[in-house]
Amino acid sequence: MNYPNQAHYEQVLTNFCLFYLNNQFIGDNVIPVFPVNKPSDLFYVFDPVDFFKITDDSIAPNALPNEAAWKVFKEYYSVKDRGLSDWLPAETLAAADAPLKPLTDTVEFLMMLSLLKNEKRAAELAFTAANYPAGYKMKLSGDRQWGKSGSTAYLDVKRAIKRCFIRANTLVYGSDTWMYFASDRSVVKAIKGDIMGGSVTEQEVAAYFKVDEVLIGESKFDAVKKGENIYDASYVWGPHFAALHVNKKPGVKSIGWAVKFRQTAPETTTDFDKKRGKKGSYFIKVTHDGDERIIAPSCGTFIEDAVEAAPFQMEDWEGGKATVKKGKEEK
């Protein structure tokens, strides 16, 4: 026996496999969940104008005090049912080699896709200029974009925080936005007093601007059309920035930029259908519901195109895109 491969038949490793895991999702930190009992209902909104008027409270002798009235109006929510599913033949479970666990792996897969879609909805809500009132948004271009020679990133963020009707307590950065902001000269100088380089951390930014949380959208999605044998890792959160007043515990007489109304928590259902195939199949379903609503638009400010939409010189990458070839499906 002269060749080593004649003495060994290739087998699947039981203690190693490749698994893609998306980075930490921030969607529920941007839009907190508020449990509800019914799929749709109304809720009261106090008119903010009534509570911020400078009202004459002087009283002349024997006169009645000036009257001051407040009012409410009603808003509507309606949760939408959402879910994903897959079928697993019983033969697949019986034949699976370690470390594969088809049922568990399928649940994790469906949950990951569900969370990714949830993240996309949150990003589209927070990073769309049309969702902010006039005077609560701006768009940067040219040298004014962060990281460039005319950048005033430090002042931009400081003003955005103060501009919120209720002072912002949460800063939201796209991944590319944070990369340039953290090393922007105006930011490093203001926070560290250093103009020679370096960068700042999320903790330093939160402490300096006196906010509760700095969130960075690192999750990715496949932007390539179906059928193409590549994976284009695009960021869910674009090259933008938002300063928001987020209420982590929404309730009576609370205020926050947005809320997700949810009737039922995410749940997984597994069922067996013996009519399918030779030995039957398992049906796996992951479901949830929700209605993401901006309830106080002026409690947020938005900076569109805070950095260039294409921060890297993509011509340095093969084929013009940073891509990952998709593996062949095991039949």
N, C-alpha and C positions, 0 to 999 in steps of 0.2 A: 504494500500500500504506500505509494510514493507521494500522494497528494493529501494534505490535511483535510480538504473538504470532503474526501471520501469517507472519512472517519466520523463525520458529524453531519447530521441533518438539521437544517436551520429551524428554529422554533421561536415563538414570540416570547420576549422577555416578560416575566411576571412581576417584576419590580421596577419597571420603567415604562412610561408612555408620555407622549407630547400632548399638552392640553393648553388651549388658548384661553386666557382669563382676562376679561376687560378690567381696566383700572377702576378705582373707586368711583362709584356713582354719587353725584351730588344733588340730583333732582329733588329729592324729598327734603333736603336742607334748604333749597331755594323756595320750594312750594310745600309748606307743612301740611300734613294730613289732618282733616277734621272729620271724625266719624259721624254719620247721620243714620237715622232709622228708616227713612223712606227713600226710594229712588229719585224722587223729585219733590221739591218744596220751595217755599219762599223764606227769605230772611230779611230782617230790617237793616237799613243803613241810615245812620244819623247824618244829616246834612252838615258837612264840616264848616260851611260858611257861617252857620249860626254860632258856632263856638269860638270863632276867632275874630269877631267884630269888636271894635272899640266902641263901647256903648256909653252914652251919657247917663251917669247914675246920680247926678245932682238932684236935690229935691228942694223946691221953694217952700216957704212956710205954708202950712195947710194944704199943700199940693200933693197929688198922688205921684208915686215914683213912675218913671218912664217904664213902659211895658217892653219886655224882651221875650220873644217866643222862639221855640225850637220846633223842628219838624223832622219826620222820618219818611223815607220812601222804601219801596220793596224791590228786592232783586230776586232772581230765580236761578236755581241750580237744577241740573238733571244729570245724574251719573250715567255713564255709558258702560255697558258690559264689555269686557275684553277677555280674550283667552287664546291659547295655542294648544295644539295636541299632536299626538303621533301614535302610530300602531307598532307593536312589537310582536312578531310571531313567536309562539311558544318555543319553536325550534331554535330561535336565536338565543333565548335565555339558556336553553339546555346545552347549546354548543359553545357558549362564550368561554373563552380562556381568560384567566387572570392576566392583567389587573382589570379587565373590562367587567363592569357591572351594569348591564344594559338598562335595567329599570332606573337605577340611581342616576346613571349617566344621562338618560333621557330627561329625567326631571330637572337635573341641573342645566341641561341644554335649553329646555323650554323656559326655565326661570331666567336664564341669562338673556335670552331674546326678549322676554317680557320686560325685564329691567332696562334693557337697552332702548326699547321703544318708549318706555316711561321717561328715560333720560332725554330722548329726542324731543318729546313733547315739552318738557320743562325748558330745554334750551331754546326751542322755537318761540316759546312764550316770553322768556326773559331777554332774548337777544334779537327781538324784532322791534325796530324803531316805531312802527305804527302803534305799538301797545303802550307808548308813553305820550303824555300830553305835550303840546307845544310849550317850549320853555323848560322842559325836563329832559331834553336830549340834544346831542350835538354829534357832528360827524367830522372826523379828522382826515386830513389828506396831506400829501407832500411831506415837507420837513416838520410839520406839526405832529406827525405820528410819533408814537413813543419809540425811543431808541435812536431817533434821528437828531440832526443838529439843532433844529428849532423846537425840540420837544419840551413841553412844560408838564410832564406826566404828574409830578408831585402836586402842582397846583390844580391840575385837572381833577384828580381824585379828591383833593381837599374840598374843592368847590362842589363836586358831585355829591359828596356826603352831606354838606350843609344845605344843598339845594333841595333835598328831599323834604316834603311837607312835614314829616316826622323824621328826625335825623336818622340817616342810614346806620344800621348796625351790622350789615353784612356786605362784603365786597366779593363780586363774582368775576373771575377772569377766565377767558379761554386759555388753553395751554400756551399757544403762541403769544397771546397778550401778556401773560405772566412772565414768559421768558424775557421779553424786552423790558417790561416794567421793572422787574427785579434788578436789572443791571443798568437801568436808565440813570444817567449822570445826575439829573435833578433829584431823583428819588434817593440815590445813595448818598448824595451830599446832604440832603435834608435830614435823613434818618441817622447816618453814621458820621456826617461831617467830613466825608472823604470823597474827593473828586478824582482820585487816581485809578479808580476801577473797583472791582469787587461787585458784590450783589447783596441783596437783603433777603431775609426769610419771611415766610408767612407770619410767624410769630412776631417778628420785629415790626412788620407792617400793621398787624392788628393792634399791637401795643401803641405804636406811634399815632395812628389815626383814631385810636380809642373806639374800636369796633369789636363786636363779639366774635366774628368769624371771617376768615379769608378762605374762599372756596375757589379751587382751580379745576376746571373741567378737563380731565385727562382721558376720558373714555373715547373710544374710536368706533367707527362703523365702516362697512364696506361700501364704498361709493361707486364701485364698478357695476355695470349693467349685468344682469343675469346671463349666464352662458359664457362670459369671458373667463379665461383660466388664470386670472391674477386676482390679487387682493389689494385694493387701494386703501390704505389705512388713513382715512380722513377723520379729523376731530369732530365730535358731535357739537362741541361748543366752539363757535367761530372766533375770529380775531377781534372780539369786542370786549366791553366792560360794562358792568352794571353795579350801581350802589343802591342797595335795597334796605328798607326797614322790614325785617322778617320777624313775625311773631311765632315762636316755636310752639306755643300753647294757645291756639286761637280759641275764643269763647265769647261769652257775653261782654259787651263793651270793650272788646279788644280791637286792635288795629294792626294790620300788616298788609304788605303789598299784594300777596296772593294766597289762596288756600286751595287745597285739593279736597273736595267733598267725596267721602268714600263710605259706601254702605256696608260692604263686606270685605274683610281682609283677604289677601291673596291666599288661595288654597289649591291643593293638588288632589286630583281624583284619579284612582286607578281601577279599571274594571276589566273583566275577562269575557270575551265573546267566543264561545266554542264553535260557532257557526263558521268562523273565518278560517281559511286554510285547512291544512290537514289536522293540526292539533290545537287549533284555536289561536287567538291573538289577544294581547293585552293592549288596552286603550289607556293612554296617559293624557291627562288634561290639566293644564294650569290656567286658573282663571282669577280675575280681580275686576274691580270697577272703579270709576272715579270721574270727577269733573273738575278740571283745573280752571280756576277762575281768578282773574285779577280783580280784586275788590276795592283796592285803594291805589289807583294808577299814579297819583302824585306822591306816593310813598316810595317811588323809585326814580332813579335817573340813569340814563343810558348814553354810553359813548360808542358810536358805531365806527368800525374800522380804526380802532385805537392803534393797531399796527397793520402792516401790509398783509393783504390776504394771502400772499405767497411769500412767507418769510425766508425760505431757503432758496438758494440758487439751484433750481431743479435741473438745470442743464448739466449739473455735476453728477446727477444720478442717471444710471442706465435707463434709456427709454423715456427720459423726461419725468418719470414718476418714481417715488419710493414705493416699491411694490413687493409683495411676497407671492411667489408662485403657489398655487393651490395644489395640494397633494392629490394623488389618484385615489378614488374611492375603492375601498376593499369590497369585492363582490362576494 
